[in-house]
Amino acid sequence: MKNKQLRRWLLILGPLVAAAVILWPTVDAYLLEQEETQALQQAMHGKDSTALKAFENAKGERFRTAKMNRVKLGLDLRGGMYVMMEVAVDTLLRETAARETLDETFESVIRATHKQAETSGEDYLEVFYANFDRIARPKGKSLISYFDVPGVQDVTDEKVKQRLREDVDGAIDQALEVIRQRIDKFGVSEPNITKQGSRRIVLELPGVNNEKEMRQLLSTTARLEFKLVRNNADIVKALYRIDAYLAKSNGGSGKTDSTIAGTDSTAKDSVKKDSTAVAAKADKKKKDTSAVAADTSKKDSSKTASADSADPYKGLKDQEKAKRYQKDHQLTTLLQIFPLDQEGRFISKDGNPSYFYNESQVPEAEYVMYIPSKIYTKLMSILDRPDVKKLIPADLQLLRSAKPEFVSKDLKDTTFAMWCVLRNAELTGEYVTDARASSDPMTNLPVVMMEMDQEGAEKWADVTGKNIKKKVAIVLDDQVYSAPVVQNKIAGGSSQITGMDSPEEARLLEIVLKAGALKAPVKIVEERVVGPSLGEDSIRRGLMASGIAFMLVVLFMGLYYATAGMVANIAVILNVLLILAIMTPLVISGGGTLTLPGIAGIILTIGMAVDANILVFERIREEISKGRAFRSAVDEGFRLALSAIIDSNVTTFLTGLILFLLGTGPVQGFALTLMIGIMTTLFTAIIVSRAMIELMMANGKSVNFGQPSTMA
């Protein structure tokens, strides 16, 4: 008996606790958002200038974590911009076909395909093949009349179709990657970028209302460039030269510009925290570290002695010395700078970044530089100043790596590499004709094979021939994706790029390389802006509708079914919580967002949930009216009502499934919440409600199903 009661309590409380745990980040994010708004208002109105900073220090990380794990709202609730973009597959087909073979027959197929594809959701290539068979084949044409497959001897129509499919899918992957980079760079929080159908990309950009600026951002063509790396002493000396300039312009050691160095210790703490990760990377990459360190110390002993004698902070305590050094080196203390020996191994002291007092003490060497993500914006705000730009050699440019080099164990921070490259590109992506991720047959390591056209091959041979054993950065949208070392002169336009850590990284580089030679333009076919005030109004009205619906249901069930009605009401509350709890991980993983139609689905579920209970309760009342014992009537009522409940819910679920598979956007949001609601309804109405009724019966409490007194 005790085991049965325990199981019943677990059936009731288990889902409730699980739902509360999953939904807590949503509640926490809402509460913290209110606190942040209050702190911002206090800072803006001069009541407390430190309120926002205090909030960031105390609860900033918790707020960011909560926002990542909360239920995300759609544009109709939050406000923002909706954009649908389409890859121009017709242009891709024209560019892929041999130019000399293009004729009026081919153009007729393209026009018919474009017209048909615009009015239907069919796959573009399948429509193209159907029209090709209808228009071109009767004239004696085949796919191999227009298309070729490089590297294949016996070309067939099937091989052409395979190549075209790879090209179209690759074009969409390229577009997705480029668009995602631009959206991330624009600073949109929680964007939703998804592929729709065979050639469309849907963007939901919460909080964006500058339609013109976003359109320009998305319409700009991505630029792929190959630039020579110059991570030498020249750039490091320039950075220390900027330190001296900033210190002088702010009064030397005694003053610091709060807009540059900041009034908090975020930069210092981040650099210190990430030094451990850098040291680990250094240990992993180098061998015989102690020997290198010993040789270096012997070689540079005179420099070290002179540096110590020229120590401007001599006599200060360590803490005061560090504080003064940071004030005098507002730029270089944001970075982690390591010199490399001739074999490319890190030279560092105890894994810490190398610090010099001034420009003259920077040794001639190759350097690696790292920047914590939290400090990157602060670093660029300094480097982008017109007066600071004059201190950097005009032919040099500092760029950030596209992927993080290190990620902290707690995932709270990431560290990126900084690359110094020549400002003028040696080559651009217009010459790249193909790129393929593969693996080296000798080492089994991931590589990327890159092909260039004839003109690009000649230029690439010249560039690589002059820069053997030097690095060439592959840059897309001012981010360095890879910086391979040129091993020898590369003739013929075929290159093998190594240095990737995983096949996924190689695949990403393949997409990036292809992006520079993107043959299929991407155009905006639909866009709309939802104002934040409209979103707030939608939330308010949606919550009001949900509240009214719920209160009417509670009132009816309580008045008509008495005690059992209140059991049903509790089950309905649990049902709504379970819907939101199940949706949360789906939303976080990119499966959707909570929209206004989604709220409508939840409201509908409230009615369906009590409908199942009504069927059960009416069956129980019928059995009691027949004179059956109360316990037996309850068992029989649940048994007899089960088939009707399952039939009605399964048919509704199938309808929701069809809407979800064939619908888009808001229709899918409604269908998703409806299907989840049906599953939770079956659980709460049949299992949870019965568990509560049986617990009440086991404890000797009477359960009134609203039956007349003569039936009691």
N, C-alpha and C positions, 0 to 999 in steps of 0.2 A: 504493500500500500504506500509506504513512504517513498519507494523508488518511483512509483507511478506519479505521485504528487511532485516529486523533484523534476521528473521529465516534463510535466505540465508547466511548472514554473520556468524551466529552461526554454520551452517553446514560446512563452510569453515574453520573458525578460531578455533572452538571448538576442533576438532580432532588434529589440529596442536599444540594447546597449551597443550592438554593432552599428546601428544607424546613427546613434549619438556620436560615436567615435569618428565615423566617416564624415559626418556633417559638421563636426566641431570646427575644422578650419574655415568653413564658410561663415559660421557665426563669429569666429575670432577675427577673420578678415574684415567683416562688417564693423565690428566694435573698434578695431584698430584704425580703420579708415575714418571713423568719426573722430577719434583722438587726433589723427594726423591733420584733419581739416581744422579742428580747433586750434592746434598748435600753429598751423599756417596762418590762421586769422590773427592769432595773438602776435605773431612775428610781423605781419603786414601792417597792423594797426599800432605797432610800437609798444604794445603792452608788455611783451616779453620776447626780446630778440633772440634769446637762446632756446626758446620752446621747441622749435623744429629740430634743432641740433640735439637737444636732450631726448626728444622722441626717437630720433634716428639711432642714437647711441644705445638707448635702453630697449627699444622694441623694433628697430628697423629690420633686423634679420628675421625676427619672428613674423613680422608683417609680410615680408617677401615670401617666406615659406608658406604662410597661410594663403596668400593670393595664388600661389602655384597649385595648391590642393583644394581650392574651393570650387563650388559649382559656378561655371562661367556663364555669363548672360549673353544672349544673342544681340544683334544690332538693334532689333526692335525694342529691346528692353534697356540697353545701355547707351545706344546712340553711336554713330560712327559712319563708315563708308563701306558700301558693298560694290565690288567690281567683278565683272565677269570678263575674262580675256580669252581669246581664241587664237590658237596656232594656225597660221595660214598654210594649210597642207597643200593647197593648189600651187602656191609659190614653191614649196619644197619639191613637188613633183616636177614642175618646170625646170628647176635648177638641177635636179637629179638626172633628168633625161639628157641625152647627148644633144647638144645645141643644134648640130647640123641635121638631126632627124625630125625636129619639130615642124609640124605642118598643120594645115587646117583641120585635118581629122583629129589630131591630138587635142587641138584647142576646142573642138566641138565636144569631145569627151569631158574635158575639164569644165567647160561652161555648164554642161548638163549635170555634172556631178555637183558643182558648186550650188546650182539652183535647187537641186533635190536635197542636198545635205543641210541647207539653211532652213528648210521647212520640216526636217525630220531629225530624230535623235539617233539615226543609224550611224554605224561606223563609216568614216569617210572613205577609207580604202575599199571597203566592201561595196560601197556605192560606186566608186571609181571603176572597180573591176566589172560590175554589172553593166555600167554604161559603156565600158570598153568593149565588152562582148557584144553589146547591142549595136554600137556605132562603128568601131574600128575593125573588128574581126571579119565582118562581111566584106570588107574592102581588102582582105588579105593581110591585115596587120596583126602582129602579136606583141606581147610586152617586150620581147627581146629586140623588136624593131626600134624601140625607143630607149630602152634601159640596158645598162651593162652592169656586171658585178665584178669589180676589180679583184684580181688574184684568182679568179675561177676560170678554168679552161672551157668546160662544157656548160654554157649558160642555158638555163631553161626558164620557162615562165614561173615555175615554182620557186626557183632560186631568186628570181627577180622579186617575187612577192615577199619572200623572206627578208630580202635586203630593204625593201620599201617599208615593211613593218618595223624593222629595227631603226630605220631613219626617222619614222614618224614618232615612235615611242621615245627615241633619243632626243628628238626636238622638244617634246613636252618635258622630259626630264631636265634638259638644259634650261628651258624657260622657267620651270619651277625653282631651280637652283638660283638663277639670276634674280628672280623676283624675290625669293626669300632673303637673299643677301641685301637687296635694296630696302626691303621692309624693315629688316633688323637694323640696318644702318640709319634708317629714318627715325627709329626709336619707338615704333608702335608696340604697345604692350599687349600681350596675349592675342596676336593675330591668328587667324584661322585660314590657312592656305591649302586648298584641296584640289585634286584633279577630278574633273567631272566629264563623264563620257569619254570619247576617244580623242578629243582635241581641245577641250576647254579647261580653264583654270579659274576657280572661284576664290576670291579674296574677301574676307570679312575683317575689317580693320576698326576695332572699337576705339572710340575717342578721336577719330580723324574726321575733321569737317572742312579742311582746306582742300577742296576738290581740285582746284587748278594745280596746286603744288604736287599733290599725289599723282595726278595724271601725268605730269611732266616727269616725275620720278620713274613711273612705270613704263613710260614710252621711250625713255632714253635708251639707246643701244649700248649693250655691255661692251667694254673694251678690254681685250686680252693683250698683254704686252710681255715681252721678254727683255729684262733689264739686268745689267751687270751688277753684281753685289760688290759693295765697297765698305765692308765692316772693318775698316782699318783705323789707325790712330787719328786720321784727319777728322773723322766725325766725332770721336771721343774728345779730342782737343777742342773742337767747336762747342761741345756740350759744356766743357769746363770753362770755356770762354764766356758762354752765356751765364754760367754761375757767377763769374766775376762781375759781369755787367749788371746782373740783377742785384747782387750784394751792394755794388757801388751806388746803383740808382736808388736803393732803399736804405742807404746810410751805413753800409758795412755790417759788421757783426752785431751791432746794437739794435738794428731794426730788421723787420721782415714784412713783406707785403702780404697781408692776410688773404688777399684775393688769389695769390699765387701759391704760397706755402700752406695756406689754410690755418685756422686757429685750432684745429684738432690734430690728433696724432694718427689719423687714418693712414696716410702715406707711409709714415715710419713703421707703423705696426704691420702693414701689409707687406712691405719689403722684408722686414724681419721674419715674418711668418713664412713667406715663400722661399726664403733662403735655404731652408731645410730641403724643400723639394728640388731646388736647383742643385744643391750639393749632392743629392741622391742621383740626379741625372748625370752629374759630373762623374761620380764614382762609377756609374754604370758604363759610361762611355770611355773612360780612360783606364789604362793599365800601368802598373809601376808608378803610381801617383807619387809615392814617397821619393822615388828616385828623381822624378821630374822636379819635385819641389826642392830637393836637395841641390840639384844642378842649378836650378833657377836662383836659389838663395846665394850660391857661390858666385854665380855669374853677375848678379846684381847687388852684391854686398856693398859695393861702393855707393851705388845709388840709394840703397836703403839707409846707409849711414848719413848721406847728405840730406836725405828726406827727413830723417829724425832731427838732424841739427837745424833744419829749416822749419821745424814744426811750430806753426804760429800759436798752437794751443798748449805748448809745453808748460807744465806746472799746474794745469787744471785737473780737477778730478774727472774720472771717466764719464760720469753722468753729465757734468757741465761741458766737457769737451765734445760729447756727442750732440748736445743741444746746440752749441755754438757752430759745430761743423754743419749741422742741418740748416741753420740760418744762412750760412755762407755758401751753401751748395743746394739751392732750392730746386734745381732741375735734376742733377745727377743722383740725388738721394731718392728720387722717385723711381729710378731705374736700378736694375741689378746688372752690373757690367763685369764681364769676365774676359781677361786676355787668354789667348790660346797659344800653345807652343807650336813649333814647326810641324809637329805631327797631328795638330788639330785637337790636342787635349787641353782641358781646362787647367788654368793656373790660378789657384785661389788659396787663401789662407783659412784653414778650418772650414772650408765650404762657404765662406762669406764673400760677398761682392767686393771687388777691388775699389778702394777709395784713394784718390790722390788729392793733394792740397791745391794744386793749380795746373794749368795747361802744360807748363814746362816739364812736369814730372810724368806725363803720360808716355809710356814706352812705345816704341814702334812694334806693333804686333797686330794680329787679327783678333777681333773681339766678337763676343756674343752678348746680346743685351736682352733683358726680359723686363716685362712690365705687368704688374697685377692689374686685372681688369677694372678693379674699383678706382684705380689711379689713372687709367688711360686718358679719360676726359680731361683731368687736371693737367696731364703732360701736354696734350695737344693744345689746350688753351694757352699754354706758354709759348709753344713752338709756332702757333699761328699768329702771334703778335707781330705786326709789321716791323717794329724795332728789333725784335729777336731774330726774325727771318734774315736780316742783313748780316748776322754773325755766322750763319751757316753757309758753307760754300754753295754758290749758285747752281752748280752741276750735281749736287747731292740731294737726296730725298729720303726721309725716314718713313717707313711703312710698317704696319703691323701684320703679323701672321694671321691667316684666315682661321686656323684652328688653334686651340690652346696647347701649349707645350706641357703644362702641368695642371692638374686638378687636385685641390686639397681633398684629404680623405673624407672630410665631412661635407664635401661638395659646396662649401660656402664661398669659395673663391677659385678663380682660374688665373693662370699666368700665361701671357702671350709673348712670343719672340718679337723683337723689333729689328727690322732689316734696314740697312742703309744701302740704297741703290743709286745708280746714275739716273738723273731725272729724265734724260732722253732715252727712249726705248731703242734697242738694237733691231727689234723685229716686232710686228704686231700680229694678232690672231687672224688677220685676213688671209694669211698664207697657209694656215693649217687646213688640210683637207680631211683628215681623219685622225682619230685617237681611239685606242683600244686597251682596256685593262686586261692584263694577262699575268703570267707568272714565269719567272726565269727557270728554264728546264734544268739548269745546273744547280741552282741554289734553292729553287722552289719558293723564292721570295716574290712578293707582288711587284710588278713593273707596269709601266704604261708605254705602249708603242705609239709613236706620233709620226704622222705623214704630212709633208708639205708639197705645195705645187712647185713647178720648175723654178720660178723666180724666187720663191721662198727658200728652196733648197740651196740655190747659189748664195743667197745672203746668209743663210744659216751656216753653210760651210765656211764662209769668210769669218763669221763671228766666232764659231767654235775653234777654228784654226788659230785665231789670235788670242784665245783665252783658255788654253789647255791648263787643267788643274785649278781653274778658277770657277766660281759659282755663278750661275745664271738664274735669276729669280723669275718664276712664272707668276705674273701679276694680273689679277682680275678685279676691276673696280677698286684699285689702290689697296688690295690685300694680297699678301704673298701666300700662294698655295703650296709652292715647293721651290727649293733652291738647289737643284742638283749640281754636282761638280762635273765639269766637262773633262772627260777622260781622254778624248782624242778628237781630231778633226772629223766632223760628220758630213760626209758627202752623200748626195742622192736624195736628201730630204727625209730619210728614215732615221728616227732617233729612238733610243730606249731610255726612259727615265726611271731611275731607281731611287730608293730611300724611303719608300712607303712602309708604314708599320703594319698595315692590314689590307686585305682585298677591298674592304669598304672605302679605305682612303684612296686606293688606286682607282676605284670606280668614280669617286668624287672628282679626282683630278682629270679623269677621262671626260666627265661632263664639263668641267671648267675649260679644258682645252677645246672641246667642240663648241663651247659657247662663243668663243672668239670668231668662229666661222659659221655662225648660225645662219642657215639658209632659209629657215622658215620664220618670217616675222610674226610677232605676237601683237594683236590689236585688241583694243577695248571695245567690246560689243554691248556692254550694259554697265551702267554705274548709277548709283543713287546714294544720297546722303540722308541719314536719319539724325535729326537734332537730338541733343541730350535731354532737352525739355520734353520732347515727345516720348523718349524712352522712359523718363521718370513718370510721365503721365500713364504710360502703358503699364508700368509696374504697379502704380497706385490702383489703377482700375482693375488690373488682373488680381491683385491681392484682395481688393474689395469684392470682386465677383466670387473669388474662392471662399472668402469669409462668409458672404451671404449664403452661398450654396451649402457650405458646411453647417452653418447655424440652422438653416431650414431642415436639413437632413437630421441633425441632432434633435431638434424640437419635435419633428414628426416621429422619429424612432422612440424617443423617450415617452411621448404621450401615448402612442398607440401600442408599443410593445413593452412598456414598463421596464422592469429589470433587464430583460433580454435586450431591449432596445439600447440601454446604456452599454451593454456588452458590445453590441454592434458598433456603437459610436467610438468606443475605445479601439476596436479593430480598425475602424476607418482612419483614425489618427495614426495608428501604427502603419497602416497601408500607405498613407501619403509620405511618411518619413522613409519608408522602405523604397518608394519610388525615387525620391531624391537621393537616397544613399546609393542606390544601384546606378543612377545616372552619373553620379560624381566621378567614379573611375572611368566611365565611358567618355565623359567630357574631357577629363585630364589627358587621356590617351589619344584624343583627337577624334573621338567618335561622334561628337556633336556638341551643341550648346543648348541651354535652356532658353526657349523662345516663347513669345506670346501664344502661338498655337500649342506649344508644349504645356503651358499653363491650362489651356483649354482641355487638353488631353487629361490632365490631372483632375480637373473639375468633373469631366465625364466619368473618370474612374471612381470618384466619390459616389456618384449615383449607382454605378455598376456594383460597387462593393456592398452597399446596403441591399441592393437587389438580390444578391446571393443569400444574404442573411434573411431577407423577407421570405424567400422560397423555403428556407429551412424552418423558420418560425411558423409559417402557415401549415407546413406539414406536421409539425409537432402539435399544433393546436388541433388539427384534424384527428390525430391519433388520440389525444386526450379526450376529445369529444366522443370518441368511440368507446371510451371507458378503459383504455389501456393504462397500465401503471406508468407513473411519471418517468421513471428511469428508462423504461422500455420505449415510451413515447419519444424521448429525446434521441435514443439510438436509432429508432425507426425513422424519425424525421430527417436526420442527417443522411441516412442511407437512401431514402426515397428521393430526396431533393438533389442528390449528388449528380445523377445523370442529366437532369435539366440544367444544372449550373454549368457542368462541363460542356454540354452542347452549345449553350448560348455564348460562353466565353471563348470556346475554340473557334466558332464561326466569326466572332468579332476579331479575334487574334489574326485569323487568316486575312480578313479584310485589311487590318492594320499592316500586315506583312506586305500585301500587294501595294498599298500606299507607300510604304517605306522603300520598296524595291523600284517602283516606277516613278515615284514622286521626287521632287527636289526641294531643297531649302525648307521653308516653313511647313510644307506638307510632311516631310520626313520628320521634322521635330514633333509634330502632332502624333504621327504614327508610332514613333519611338516611345513616347511617354504612354501612349495607349497600350502598346504591347507589354511594356514593363508593368503597367498598372493591372493588366489582366492576370499576369503571373502572380503578382503580390496579392491580388484580390482572392485568388484561389487559395493561397496560403493563409491569409488572415481570416477569411470567411469560413473556411472549412476546418482548419487546424487550430488557429489561435482562439477563435470564438468558442469552439467546442472545449478547448483546454480550460478556458475561463469558466464556462458553465459547469464543467465537471469538477473543478476546484470548489466552486460554490456549493455544489451538491455534496461533495465529500466532507465539507465542513459543516453540513447540516443547515445551510442557508437556503431559503426558498427562492426559486427562480420563477418570476412571473413573466409569461409570454404574452401578456395582454389579453388572455382569455377571459370570458365572462365568469362571474363568481360561480355559476352553476357548473362550469367546466372544471373549476379548481379542484 
